Amino acid sequence: MIQTSNPSPLNPFQQPTNWLYALWKFSRPHTIIGTSLSILALYFIALATTEGRITSESLVQIIGTWFACICGNIYIVGLNQLEDVEIDRINKPHLPIAAGEFSRKQGQIIVAITGSLALLLAGLMGGWLFLMVSISLAIGTAYSLPPIRLKRFPFWAAICIFSVRGAIVNLGLFLHFTWAWQGGKAIAPTPAVWALTLFILVFTVAIAIFKDVPDMEGDKEYNITTFTLQLGKPTVFNLARWVIAICYIGMSLSGVVLVDSVNPIFLGVTHFAALILMVWRSQKVELEDRSAIASFYQFIWKLFFLEYLIFPVACLLN
């Protein structure tokens, strides 16, 4: 068993810089970035849909929405770390609780505070946001917390991840922003929003099935069943690549249907370029090198981030 690197938990008053850095790691930065970009993307798509403009009121909405969603994000990833300490000491020894930078009690306090703040802020911001955050937190709790602990089952674990990231977040944010700017009347998701949602939904499948490839050792020791353990690394790796390729090909072609909502040339060129980049990058991965696998997993997240930049621009350029 890997020993904790810091047996004495950090004190936020005596070691504020180190404590804040540990909190940043605890929040799982790649998920924070993904959440932030999804909020920004749906904000601009909703603006384009309602033909609105950036005002002080809309800025208050996006800041409040962002803070509520980030708190919810930290609650979900933090709860997962609280329940996976022994596994993380093998798979992710850098995480604060596994490394001893946070005590279990500190982690519980952070999770309790962020979960409560997420629900409180979302309730103050509006009904659609509260519904979105509540469902997300409920699914995140069921994913990690016994006795349900859906992460034990590959199919249900994947359902949890792509239902929240793919459908609930995108549709919920669009309904919330349009509701806020239309005087309490939400606009039904447009074809462009449905296209983005479908893309993210399918793309997140690749993230969901690939995320356990770097973590085989700990999952196997603690009897966490994953697609990687069931199907093998090469199969899961190739399956993830095909899923991402289908996403990019589908979105490139969708510009013809979405011509009234997006710039089809920009949409097609950028997604074709992203597809080529993904294929080139995937050919350099050595499946026996755990660090190379982990690096490619982070690359997949970067492609995920990129979509939330490309698609809103395609809408604004129409």
N, C-alpha and C positions, 0 to 999 in steps of 0.2 A: 504493500500500500504506500502511495506517495504521501509524505508528510506535508502538513501545511507549512508554507514558507514563512508565515508570520504568526506565531502562536499568541501574540498579544494584540487584541483588536485595536484599531486606530481610534484615537480620541478626537472628535471633531473640533474641540476647543484648543487642544494642545497641538494637533497636527492638521490644521484646516485644509492645507493644500493637498496633502496625501489623502485625506478623507474624501475630499471632493473628487479627486481622481478615481478613488475606489468607487464612489457613487456613480461616476460616469461609466465605469466598467460594469457595475451592477445593472445599469439601465440598458445594457447591450446596445452600444452606439449604432450598429447597422440597422436595428429595428427603429431606433429614434429617428434616424435619417429618413428611413422609408415612410414612417408615419408623418413626419414634417412635410416631405415632398408630396405625399398624397393630399394633405390638407391644402397646400399651396396650389396644386394642380386643379383640384375640384373648386377651389375659390375662383380661379380665373375662368374655368369652364362655365361656372354658374354666372359669373359676370358677363361672359360673352352671350350666354343663353338669354339672360334677362336684359341685355343691352344696357347694363348698369355701368357705373364708374366707381373708381376708388374714392371713398369718402372717409371721414373720421369714424363714422358709424360702422362702415364695413371693416375698417381696420380693427376696431374694438371686437367685432365678431370673429375675425380670424385669429386675433391674439387669444381671446377667451377660449375659442375652440381648440386652438393649438395646445394651450396649457391643460385643458381637460383631457385631451387625447394623450398627451405625453404622460400625465399622471396615470392614466389607465394603462398605458404601455408599460410603465415601470412596475405597476402592480402585477401585471401578467407575467413578465419575465422574472420579476423578483420572487413571486410565489413559486415559479418553476425551480429557481435556484434553492429555495428553502427546502423543497422536497427532494432535490437531487444532489445533496452535498457530497455523499460518498461517490456517486457516479462522476460528478464534476472533478473530484480529486484525481480521477484517472483521465477523463476526456478533456476537461477545461480547468486545469489547476490554477490558471491565472484569475479566475473569478473570485470576488472578494470573500465570500463565505468559505469557499473551498480553500482559499489561500490563508484564511485566518485574519484577513484585514477587517472584516466585519464579524461580529459575533452573531449567533443565531437570533438573539434578542434584538440586536440592531436591525437585522434584516426584517424581522417581524414588524418592528415599529415603522420602518420605511414603507413596507407593503401596506400596512394598515392606514397610514397617513395618505399615501398616494391614491389608494383605492377610494377612500372617503372623499378626498378632494376631487377626484375624477367625477364621481356621482353628483357632488354638491355643485361644482362648476357647470357641469352639463345641464343639470336641472335649472340653473339660473339662466343659461344661454337659450334654452328652448326645448320643446318636447321631442323633436326629431333627434336632436343631439343626445338627449338623455336616453332615449330608446336605443340608439346606436351604441352608446357607451355601456349601458346596462347589459345588453345582449353580449357585447364583446367581453366584458368582465365575467359574465356567467359562463361563457364558453371557455375562457382562459382558466377559470377556477376548476371546471370539470376536466380540463385537459391535464392539470397537474395534481390536484388535491385528491387524496384517498377519501372515501373508498371507490369513487368513480375512476379517477386517474386514467383518462382516455388515452394518454400517451403510451400506455402499455400495448395498445392495439394499433398496428400500422394504418389500417383503413380509417379508423375514427380519428387518429392523430392527424392524418392528412386532411380529413374533413374539417377539423377544427381550424387548422391553419389557413386553408384556402377559402373557407367560408367567411372568416373574419377579414383577412387581407383582401380577398377578391371581391366579395359581394357586399358585406355589411358596411365596411368603411366607405367604399365609393358611393354606393347608393345613399347611405345615411348622410354623408357630408353634402351631397348634391341637394337632397331634400331639405337639409337644415339651412344651407346658405340661401337657396331660393325662397324658403319660408321666411327667413329673416328679412329679405329685401323686397318681398312682395306683400308686405303688410300682414303676415300671418297666413299666407296661402302658398303652399309648396307647389312647385311645378313637377309634373311627372318626368322621370328621367328621359332624356332625349336619346335618339339613336346613337349619337356620339358618346354619351355617357354609358349606354349599354355596350357599345363596342369596347370602350376602355375597360369596363367591368369584366367583360368576357375575356379580354386579353389578360388582365391581371389574375383573374380566376384560374385560367389554364396555366399561366406562367407560374403561379404560386404552387401549382401541383409539382412542378419541377423542383422548386425550393423545398417543398414538404418531403419529397421522396429522396432528395439528395442530401438533406441536412444531416442525416445519420451516417453517411459514408465515412466522414473523418472520425466518428465516435464509436466504431465497432467494438473496440476493446472494452470500454466501460459498459456499454449496453449488453454485451455478451455476458460479462461477469455478473451483472445484476439482473439478468433475465428480462431485459427490456426488448421485446420482439420488434424488429424493424424490417422494412422491405430489404434493406442491405443484408441483414443476416439471413433472410429467407431466400433472396434471389441472387445474392453475390454482388460485389462491387462493379464488375464490368457491365452487368445487365442494368443495374440502376443508373450507372454513369451514362450509358448509351440511351436509356429511356429518357433521362432528364434532357439530354441533348436534342432528342427528337421532339419532345414536348415544346422546348423553347423554339426550335426551328418552325414547328407548326404555328406557333404564336406569331412569329415574324412574317411568315408567308401569308397567313390569314389577314393580319393587319395591313400588309402592303396591298392586298387585293381589295380590302374593304373600302379604300378610298373612292372606288368607283360608285359604291352604294351611298357613301357618306359625303358625296360631292357638295351637297348644300351646307354641310356643317364643318368640313375640314378642307385643307389644301391637299388634294390627292397626290400631287407630285412630291411635295415635301414629305408627306406621310410615307409614300412608297420608297423614295430614295433613302431616307433615314433608317427605315426598318430593314431594307435590303443590306445597307452598310453594317447595321448592328448584327445581322445574321452572319455575314462574312467574318466579322470580328469574333463572334462566338465560336464559329467553326475553327478558325485559325487558332484561337486560344485553347480550345479543347484538345487539339491535336498535340499540344505540348505537355499534357498532363501525364505523369507517371503514376499509375494506380497503386503502386507499392510504396510510394512516397507520401506519407501522411500529410506533411506540410504542403506538398503540391496539391493534394486533394482539398485541403482546407483553403488554400489560396484560390482555387477555382470556385469553391463555394462562395467565397467573398466576391469573386468576379461576377457570379450569377446575381448576387445582390446589387452590384453596381449596374448591371443591365436593368434590373428591376427599378432602381432609382432613375435611370436614364429615361425610361418610358414616361415617368411622371413629369419629365421636362419636355420630351418630344411632343407628346400628344396635345397638351395645352397650346403649345406654339402652333401646331397644325390647325387648331381651332381658331386661334387669334389671326392667323394668316389667311383665313378664308374670306 
